Amino acid sequence: MNHGDLNDARSGRVPVGAVLGSDAAGVVVRAAADGTGPAVGTRVVALTSGAFAERVAIGVGELAEVPEGLDPAKAVGLPVAGVAALRSLRAAGLGPGRRVLVTGASGGVGRFAVQLAARAGAQVIASVGSAARAGGLARAGADEVLVGLEGLKEPVDIVIDSVGGPQLVAAWELLAPGGSVQSVGWTSGQPAVFPPYATVGPAKSLSSFVIDSEAGADLAVLTELAAEGSLTVETGWQGPWNRFDEAAEALHARRVQGKAILETTPH
């Protein structure tokens, strides 16, 4: 479950009665008719609409095989958050020595972004909403862990922002010339009000972000990293899908560090 799933449920963007969800993992029960894709019985993970269903039809470009040694309950935490972290860092120009600020770093996208940026040799600053949410981020690769942006004075080259609101404005002001802010979420629910002339000056960019192309190839990269132990999937809540309301409330209240995983019930 992702914050985006909660937003879809509340916003009216999806029809009443539609199946929600974007992340799925399971076993292939019918292979693609044209012979492409994995065989029946293969464990797979996918980014797909209608993921909160017992069975779902998925295009072969949207999935990846789950490597041996990787628990599907871990693999299923990768699609939305992992692909968003990987692609937003790539779009921002990630590289060794870059100063990367990750806001909302205790969440799904944030924890992956911290790990991937550190693995690429960047200097990583992780921002969280409270000291209680900082656990494990230094171990994940963060060079600094801050509550909010307090104490951050030096410019940064890249911002991966999932908070929005006033913190997005503050992150923009910290961005070095030529830098990039990737707006991947808006968990604060607050407006971002930029002061006059805030966008006038040395060139830098603020980009909206959405996963808008097949994710299979990037999922294959992420699952291999997870299988070899180079990428950790933190699980903050896990339980059966008939406790959806409990999981949703915990996620909305920001009591979940990492991912919330729903399990289907075998028949």
N, C-alpha and C positions, 0 to 999 in steps of 0.2 A: 504494500500500500504506500502511495506517495501523497504528498500534499496536493498534487494536481488532481488526484482522484477525488479528494474531498472537495476541491474547488468545482470540479465537474458536477458533483452531486448537489452542491448548493446553488450553482449559478444558473441552472436551467439550460446550460449549453447542450445537454444530452436529453433525449426524450424520456419522459417518465416510463419506467419499466425497462429501460435499456440496461444491458450488463456493463458495469464499470470495469475499471482495471486496465493496466498497461503492461505489467510484468507477469510472466508466466514461466513455469518450469514443469516438466512432466515427461511422459514417454509417448513416442509416436505410435498411434494406433492405426493410421492409414497413411501410406506414403503418397507423395505427389504422383499424379496420374501420368506425367510425362517422364517419370524415371529420375528426375533430379531430386536432390535433397536426401536426407537421411532415411534409412530403412526402418521398417516397423520394429519397435522394441528399443530404438535408440533414445537415450536420455537427451533432452534438449532444453534450452532456455531461449526465451523470445521476448521481443518487444512487439506487442499487438494490442489492438483494441478488444474489449470484451474479455479481458484476461481473467476476471473473477467468475469463470464458468468451469464446469467439470470437463468439458471438451470445447475446443475452439479450433477453427480452421486458420492456419497461419501460412503466409507466403514463405517460400524457402529462403528468400533474401532477408527475412526478418529474424532468423533464428541461428543458433550455433549449437553444436554438440557440447554436452557437459563432459569435460575430461574426467578420466578415472581419478579417483581420489578427492574430487570436489563434490561436496554434499549439495544436492539440488536445492535444499533450503537456504544455502548460501548463494548459489548461482542465481536464484530468483531475485536476489537483492541488487543485481547488477544492471539490468537493462536501462531503465529511465535515468536513475541517478548516475550510474557508471558512464553511460554513453554521454550524458550531459556534461559531466566533468571532463571526460576525455576530449570531446569535440570543442567545448568552450576554451579549454587551455590551448588546444591546437589553433583555434581561430585567433586567439590573443597573441600568438607568437611565442609560446613557451620554449625556453632553452636554458642551458646552464648559466648560472649567475644572475638570472632575472629575479627581481624582487616581486613575489607573488603574495597578494593579500586575498585570503579566502574568508568571506563573511558567512555567518551561519555555519561555521566549520564543524559543529557537532552533528549536523544533519546528514542525510544520505549523500547528497551531492558534495557537501563540504568535506566530509571525511575522505571520499574518493579523490577529490581535487587536491587535498593536502598530500595524500600518498603519491599520486601521479606526478605532482609538481616536484616533490622531494626526490622522487626516483629519477627525474630528468635533470637533477642538479641545481634546481632553483633554490633561492632563499625564501622560506615559506613563513608567512605571518598568519596565524589562525585567529580569527575573531569569533567569540562566543557571546551569548546573551547573559551568562552568569558563570561564576566560578565553578558551580556544581556541574556545568556542562563541558568543562575543559578536560575531563578524564580521557586519557589515552591519546590525545592529539600530539603531544611531544613524542611519544613512542611511534606514532604514525609518520613522523618526519617533520613536524612543525618546529622551526627554529625559535619562534616566539608564539606564546599563546596569550591573547589579550581579552579582557572583558570589554565589549564594545570596541572603540578605537582609541581608548584612553592610553596616552603615552606614546602613540605612534606619531612621529614627527618627520622621519625621512620619507622622501617620495617612493612610490612603488611603480613598477612597470606594468603589472597586470593585476586586475581585480576580478575575482569570480564572486559575484554578489547574488545571494539568494534571499536577502532580507528586504531590500527596497527602502522606501521612505527616507527619513532624515539620514540614515546611515549610508544610503547610496549617494546622497549629496556630499557627505563628508568624505566618502571614498573617492569621489570625483575630484575633490579638492586636493587629495593626496597623490593623485596620479601624475607621474612624470611626463614631460613632453614626449610625444610619440607613443604613449602608453594606451592601454585598452581596458575598458570596463566591459565585462560580459554580464548582462543581466539575465540570470537563469531562473529567478524566482522572486517572490514578493511576499514572504511569510509575515512581514510586519503588518500588512494591510493598510499602511499609512501612506499618504501622498508624499512625493518627493518634490520639494519646492526649492528651486535653484535661485540664488540671489541674482540681481541684475549683473550682467557681464560675466557670469560664471563660465559661460561657454565661449568667451572671447579671449584669445591668447594663443600660446603655442599649440600646435595641432595635437589633439588626442581624441580618442573615440569612445563613445558609449553605444554598445550594440545590444539590441534585443536578441534573444536566443530561443530557438525551438528546434527539436529534432524533426527534420523534414525530409529525410531520405532513409533508405533501408539500413538497418542497424546491424545486420548479421556479421559483417566483417569486423566491426569494432567490438561486437560481443565476443567473437572468437578471441580477439586480443585480450580482452578483460578476463575471460574465463581461464585462459592459459596463465595469466599473471596470478589469478586467485588460486589456481591449482598448484602452482609452484611456490606459493607463500609470499609472493611479492606484492600482493594486494589483499587486504583483509576486509571482509564484509562483516561489519558490526551489526549484531541483531539486538535491538532494544525491546522488542515485543514479538512473541510467536505464539500462535494458538489456532484453534479451529475456526473455520469461516463463519460458523453460527455465532461467533463473538465479534463479528464485524463492528458492531456499535461500540464495543469496549475499545477495540483497536483504534477506531476513528477518533474517539474522544481523547484517548491518550496522545495520539499524534497531533491533534488540533491544539491540545493544551501544552504541547512541546515537552511532554514527559518521556518521549522516546528518543534515545540517543542512538543514531544509526537507523536501521531499517525495521519496519513492522511487517511480519511475514504471516500470511494466512495459509492454513493447510486445508485442502479438501479432504473429505472423508471417503476412504476406499469403499467400494461396494463389494 
